[in-house]
Amino acid sequence: MAEPTVSDDLTGALTQPPLGRTVRAVADRELGTHLLETRGIHWIHAANGDPYAAVLRGQSDDPYPEYERLRARGPLSFSPTGSWVVSGHALAASVLSSADFGVSGADGGPVAQQVLSYGEGCPLEHERGLPAARGAAVSGDRAVVERVHRETLEGLAPDPSAAYAFELVGGFVRPAVTAATAAVLGVPADRRAEFGALVEQLRPLSDSLLAPQSLRTVRAADDALAALTVLLADSSSDASTDASADSSADSSADSSAGSLRPDGALLSALGVSAAVRLTGNAVLALLAHPGQWKELCERPGLAPAAVEETLRYDPPVQLDARVVRTETELAGRRLPVGAHVVVLTAAAGRDPEVFADPERFDLARPDAAAHLALHPAGPYGPVASLVRLQAEVALRTLARRFPGLRQAGPVLRPRRAPVGRGPLSVPVSA
């Protein structure tokens, strides 16, 4: 195991060298040691007052005070974890749209600040190259998504005149989003439960790339990624065979398998997790502002505005990590090839230089869409349209059936989740 190193060019930067091999190629002892040492480094820096290290620890239900501490340091600050941190909206936008920055190093491998690699090179970089096939098909997907969300909620609460108490995320949002995604992807009905279980095992994966998870979580995610790849490949093959056998098949059927690719396993898992978190964050924000929830119930056409305002106010993906590919200057600092740059898209969404009264959730905000969440140049770009659609449909479905919806207990949130933000459990009643 390589020893932690102190950066030569910036004093106080203590980082853990990258694992150097994929998760699958490393024995438990070496992998566990790597995870524990990296987590220890983050704890040390957080204890010494570094706000970005505190974000990486993922022990708080509310990371936004740490974002404000980072904003106070300027649009670009250096963390002793070895990462450059961008909190200002203008600088964040320039980094995300620049070809000088990639998701992995120039050689396709991770840099020191990227804790793990689950496959050859960086899986997020690999997925980033996929075409946005789902975005082009969203108009055809809408009917499928609406049907699945409606049927899921009706199954949970069959009598619209009765009072109900249920858990929002596990009872409605996650089952509906997962089932709708499986239907859109053309996963056979008899394998959709398997699809859902694998996607749930992959939920911590994006966080694990920057924040060390437990050894058991990492192993489970690695196994799930391999199994989901096989499942989608099998589904695509079965759908192609069926289509060849019956060229007159109904084009409105729950199958978009022609757009399936075996290397899209991670992409589909990211999309499910992002849609679940986005929906959960939107409902929490709306219920915390009863006037806004009432307005949505009276005007369901505001659902897209609610989604965009949530992406600004409390996005499901809080940050976007990049690696310098070509030596470049950023906010007056010269960054070498291989430097790790973390764009805090959640902080950028509350930049007071861009958004008036940024701490306020407002369905009527005219500039909400100026946020940088789910950026098209990032790993979530190919699934952003479907993520938005799922959240929009979920909000419309809830508002129509439960206009009296209210939070009925404390929210449960995951730990070690600096990248993905969303509730695990929200008790509600209606």
C-alpha positions in Angstrom: 0.0 0.0 0.0 1.5 3.4 -1.0 2.1 5.9 1.8 0.0 9.1 1.9 1.9 11.9 0.3 2.2 15.7 0.9 2.0 17.8 -2.2 5.3 19.5 -3.2 3.7 22.7 -4.5 1.1 23.4 -1.8 2.1 22.9 1.8 -0.4 21.1 4.0 -1.9 19.0 1.2 -2.0 15.4 2.4 -3.5 13.0 -0.1 -3.9 9.3 -0.5 -2.4 7.9 -3.7 -5.0 6.3 -6.1 -5.7 2.6 -5.7 -4.0 2.1 -9.1 -6.1 -1.0 -9.9 -9.8 -1.7 -10.2 -11.8 -2.7 -7.2 -12.2 -6.2 -8.6 -8.4 -6.7 -8.9 -7.6 -5.8 -5.3 -7.9 -8.1 -2.3 -10.1 -7.2 0.7 -7.2 -6.4 2.9 -5.6 -3.9 0.6 -8.9 -2.3 -0.5 -10.1 -2.0 3.2 -6.8 -0.4 4.2 -7.0 2.1 1.3 -10.6 3.0 2.2 -9.8 3.5 5.9 -6.7 5.5 5.3 -8.4 7.8 2.9 -11.3 8.3 5.3 -8.8 9.1 8.1 -7.2 11.8 5.9 -10.5 13.4 5.3 -11.3 13.4 9.0 -8.0 15.0 9.9 -8.4 17.8 7.4 -12.0 18.4 8.5 -11.0 18.5 12.2 -8.4 21.1 11.2 -11.1 23.3 9.7 -11.2 22.5 6.0 -14.9 22.8 4.9 -14.4 20.7 1.8 -13.0 17.8 3.8 -16.1 18.2 6.1 -18.3 17.8 3.0 -16.4 14.7 2.0 -17.0 13.2 5.5 -20.7 13.4 4.8 -21.8 13.4 8.4 -24.1 16.4 8.3 -27.7 16.5 7.1 -27.1 20.0 5.8 -23.9 20.7 3.8 -24.9 24.2 2.7 -23.1 26.0 5.7 -19.9 24.4 4.5 -20.6 25.6 1.0 -20.9 29.1 2.4 -17.6 28.8 4.2 -16.0 27.8 0.9 -17.7 30.7 -0.9 -16.2 33.1 1.6 -12.8 31.9 0.5 -13.4 33.1 -3.0 -14.6 31.5 -6.3 -11.6 29.1 -6.2 -10.0 27.7 -3.1 -7.5 25.0 -2.4 -8.4 22.1 0.0 -5.6 20.3 1.8 -7.2 17.1 0.5 -5.4 18.0 -2.7 -8.5 19.4 -4.6 -9.2 22.8 -6.0 -12.8 23.7 -5.1 -15.0 26.0 -7.2 -18.0 27.6 -5.6 -18.8 30.6 -7.7 -21.3 30.3 -10.5 -19.4 32.0 -13.3 -16.2 30.0 -12.7 -18.1 26.8 -12.3 -19.9 27.3 -15.6 -16.5 27.9 -17.4 -15.0 24.7 -15.9 -17.9 22.5 -16.8 -18.0 23.7 -20.4 -14.2 23.7 -21.0 -12.5 20.9 -22.9 -9.4 21.5 -20.7 -11.1 19.4 -18.0 -12.1 15.8 -18.1 -13.6 13.3 -15.6 -10.5 11.2 -15.3 -6.8 11.8 -15.9 -5.3 12.2 -19.3 -4.4 8.5 -19.3 -8.0 7.5 -18.5 -7.1 6.5 -14.9 -8.1 8.1 -11.6 -6.0 10.8 -9.9 -5.1 10.8 -6.2 -8.4 12.5 -5.1 -10.5 9.9 -6.9 -10.8 7.1 -4.4 -11.7 4.1 -6.6 -12.0 2.8 -10.1 -14.7 0.2 -10.8 -13.6 -0.7 -14.3 -11.0 0.1 -17.0 -10.3 3.7 -16.7 -13.0 5.8 -15.0 -16.5 4.5 -15.5 -18.0 8.0 -15.4 -15.7 9.1 -18.2 -16.7 6.1 -20.2 -20.4 6.8 -19.7 -19.9 10.4 -20.5 -19.3 9.5 -24.1 -22.7 7.7 -24.5 -25.2 9.5 -26.8 -28.1 11.2 -25.0 -30.5 8.6 -26.6 -33.0 8.9 -23.7 -33.2 12.7 -24.2 -34.3 12.1 -27.8 -36.9 9.5 -26.8 -38.4 11.4 -23.8 -41.6 12.4 -25.7 -42.3 8.7 -26.3 -41.3 7.8 -22.8 -43.8 10.2 -21.1 -46.8 7.9 -21.5 -44.9 5.0 -20.0 -43.6 7.0 -17.1 -47.0 8.6 -16.4 -48.7 5.2 -16.4 -46.2 3.6 -14.1 -46.2 6.4 -11.6 -50.0 6.5 -11.5 -50.3 2.8 -11.1 -47.7 2.7 -8.3 -49.5 5.4 -6.3 -52.9 3.9 -6.9 -51.5 0.6 -5.6 -50.2 2.3 -2.5 -53.4 4.3 -1.9 -56.3 2.8 -3.9 -59.1 4.9 -2.4 -58.7 8.6 -3.3 -61.2 9.6 -0.7 -59.5 7.8 2.2 -56.7 9.1 4.5 -53.3 7.5 4.2 -50.0 7.5 5.9 -47.0 6.1 4.1 -43.3 6.4 3.5 -42.8 8.6 0.4 -39.4 7.4 -0.9 -39.6 3.7 -0.3 -43.4 3.5 -0.8 -43.8 5.6 -3.9 -40.9 7.4 -5.4 -38.2 4.7 -5.6 -40.6 2.0 -6.8 -42.2 4.2 -9.4 -38.9 5.6 -10.8 -37.2 2.2 -10.9 -40.1 0.5 -12.6 -40.5 3.3 -15.1 -36.8 3.2 -15.9 -36.9 -0.5 -16.4 -39.9 -0.2 -18.7 -38.3 2.6 -20.7 -35.1 0.5 -21.1 -37.1 -2.6 -22.2 -36.1 -4.8 -19.3 -38.4 -7.8 -19.4 -41.2 -7.8 -16.7 -39.8 -11.0 -15.1 -36.4 -9.3 -14.5 -37.5 -5.9 -13.3 -37.3 -6.9 -9.6 -33.7 -8.0 -10.2 -33.1 -4.7 -12.0 -34.5 -2.7 -9.0 -32.4 -4.6 -6.5 -29.2 -4.1 -8.5 -29.9 -0.4 -9.0 -30.4 0.0 -5.3 -27.0 -1.6 -4.6 -25.5 0.9 -6.9 -27.0 3.9 -5.1 -23.8 4.8 -3.2 -21.5 4.3 -6.2 -21.1 8.0 -7.3 -20.3 8.9 -3.7 -17.7 6.2 -3.3 -15.6 7.7 -6.1 -14.7 10.6 -3.7 -15.8 9.6 -0.2 -14.7 6.2 1.0 -17.5 3.8 1.8 -17.4 0.6 3.8 -15.7 -2.4 2.2 -19.0 -4.3 2.1 -20.7 -1.4 0.2 -17.9 -1.1 -2.3 -17.9 -4.9 -3.0 -21.7 -4.9 -3.4 -21.6 -2.0 -5.8 -18.9 -3.6 -7.9 -20.8 -6.9 -8.1 -24.0 -5.1 -8.9 -22.4 -3.1 -11.7 -21.2 -6.4 -13.3 -24.6 -8.1 -12.9 -26.5 -5.1 -14.2 -24.3 -5.0 -17.3 -25.2 -8.6 -18.0 -28.9 -8.0 -17.3 -29.1 -5.1 -19.7 -27.1 -7.0 -22.4 -29.5 -9.9 -22.1 -32.5 -7.6 -22.3 -31.2 -5.9 -25.3 -30.5 -9.3 -27.0 -33.9 -10.6 -26.2 -35.6 -7.5 -27.4 -33.7 -7.6 -30.7 -34.6 -11.3 -31.2 -38.3 -10.5 -30.5 -38.3 -7.6 -32.9 -36.8 -9.7 -35.6 -39.4 -12.4 -35.1 -42.3 -10.0 -35.1 -41.6 -6.9 -37.2 -45.2 -5.8 -36.8 -44.8 -5.4 -33.0 -46.8 -2.5 -31.5 -44.4 0.5 -31.4 -46.2 1.8 -28.3 -45.1 -1.1 -26.2 -43.0 -0.7 -23.1 -39.7 -1.2 -25.0 -37.0 1.2 -26.0 -34.4 -1.6 -26.0 -33.0 -0.5 -29.3 -31.3 2.3 -27.4 -29.9 -0.1 -24.8 -26.2 -0.7 -24.6 -24.4 -3.1 -22.3 -22.0 -0.3 -21.2 -25.0 1.7 -20.1 -25.4 -0.1 -16.8 -23.9 2.7 -14.7 -25.7 5.3 -16.7 -29.1 3.8 -15.9 -28.3 3.4 -12.2 -27.2 7.0 -12.0 -30.4 8.1 -13.7 -32.6 6.2 -11.2 -30.7 7.5 -8.2 -30.8 11.1 -9.5 -34.5 11.0 -10.2 -35.4 9.5 -6.8 -33.3 12.2 -5.0 -34.6 15.0 -7.2 -38.2 14.0 -6.5 -37.5 13.7 -2.8 -35.8 17.0 -2.6 -38.6 18.7 -4.5 -41.3 17.3 -2.3 -39.5 18.3 0.9 -38.9 21.9 -0.4 -42.6 22.2 -1.5 -44.0 20.8 1.8 -41.7 23.2 3.7 -43.3 26.0 1.8 -47.1 25.1 2.0 -48.1 28.0 -0.2 -45.9 26.7 -3.0 -47.3 23.2 -2.6 -50.8 24.6 -2.7 -50.0 26.6 -5.9 -48.6 23.4 -7.6 -51.8 21.5 -6.7 -53.9 24.2 -8.2 -51.7 24.6 -11.2 -50.0 21.2 -12.1 -48.4 22.9 -15.1 -45.9 24.3 -12.6 -44.3 20.9 -12.1 -41.4 21.7 -14.6 -40.8 24.9 -12.8 -40.7 23.1 -9.5 -38.1 20.6 -10.9 -35.9 23.4 -12.2 -36.1 25.4 -8.9 -35.2 22.2 -7.0 -32.2 21.7 -9.3 -31.1 25.1 -8.3 -32.1 25.1 -4.6 -31.2 21.5 -3.6 -29.9 19.4 -6.5 -29.7 15.6 -6.4 -26.1 15.8 -7.5 -24.2 18.3 -5.4 -20.8 18.5 -7.1 -19.1 17.6 -10.4 -15.4 16.6 -10.2 -13.0 17.2 -13.0 -9.3 16.6 -13.8 -7.1 19.2 -15.7 -6.3 17.7 -19.1 -4.3 20.7 -20.4 -2.4 23.1 -18.2 -4.7 26.1 -17.7 -5.2 29.2 -15.7 -8.2 29.4 -13.3 -9.1 32.5 -11.3 -5.5 33.7 -11.5 -4.0 30.3 -10.5 -2.0 28.1 -12.9 -3.2 24.6 -12.7 -1.0 21.7 -13.9 -2.1 18.7 -15.8 -3.7 16.2 -13.4 -4.9 18.7 -10.9 -8.3 17.8 -9.4 -11.0 20.4 -9.6 -14.3 20.0 -7.8 -17.2 22.1 -9.0 -19.8 22.6 -6.2 -22.9 22.9 -8.4 -25.1 23.1 -5.3 -23.2 26.1 -4.1 -23.2 27.7 -7.5 -27.0 27.4 -7.5 -27.1 29.7 -4.4 -24.6 32.3 -5.7 -26.1 35.7 -4.7 -24.3 37.3 -7.6 -26.6 35.3 -10.0 -29.7 34.5 -8.0 -31.7 37.0 -6.0 -32.5 35.8 -2.4 -30.9 32.5 -3.2 -31.9 30.8 0.1 -35.6 31.1 -0.8 -37.4 28.4 -2.8 -39.6 30.1 -5.4 -41.7 28.4 -8.1 -41.9 31.8 -9.9 -38.2 32.4 -10.0 -37.5 33.6 -13.6 -33.8 32.5 -13.7 -34.0 29.1 -12.0 -32.9 27.3 -15.1 -29.5 29.1 -14.9 -28.4 26.4 -12.4 -25.6 24.1 -13.3 -27.1 20.8 -12.0 -27.0 17.7 -14.2 -24.8 19.6 -16.6 -24.9 18.2 -20.2 -21.1 17.9 -20.3 -21.0 15.8 -17.2 -21.7 12.1 -16.5 -25.4 12.8 -15.9 -25.9 14.7 -19.1 -27.3 11.7 -21.1 -29.9 10.9 -18.5 -30.8 14.5 -17.5 -34.0 14.6 -19.6 -35.4 11.4 -18.3 -34.5 12.4 -14.7 -36.4 15.6 -15.1 -39.3 13.8 -16.7 -39.6 11.3 -13.8 -39.5 14.1 -11.2 -42.1 16.2 -13.0 -44.5 13.3 -13.4 -44.0 12.2 -9.8 -44.9 15.7 -8.6 -48.0 16.0 -10.8 -49.2 12.6 -9.7 -48.8 13.4 -6.0 -50.3 16.8 -6.3 -53.4 15.5 -8.1 -54.0 12.6 -5.8 -52.9 14.1 -2.5 -53.3 17.9 -2.4 -53.4 17.6 1.4 -50.0 15.9 1.6 -47.8 16.8 4.6 -44.7 15.6 6.3 -45.5 13.3 9.2 -42.2 12.6 10.8 -38.4 13.2 10.7 -36.5 12.8 7.4 -33.8 10.1 7.3 -30.7 10.9 5.2 -27.7 8.8 4.2 -24.2 9.4 5.5 -21.0 9.5 3.5 -22.9 11.0 0.6 -21.2 14.2 -0.5 -22.1 13.8 -4.2 -25.7 12.5 -4.2 -28.2 14.4 -1.9 -31.7 13.2 -1.2 -33.8 11.6 1.6 -33.8 7.9 2.3 -37.1 8.1 4.1 -39.9 10.8 4.4 -43.0 9.8 6.4 -46.0 11.6 5.0 -49.8 11.6 5.5 -52.7 12.8 3.3 
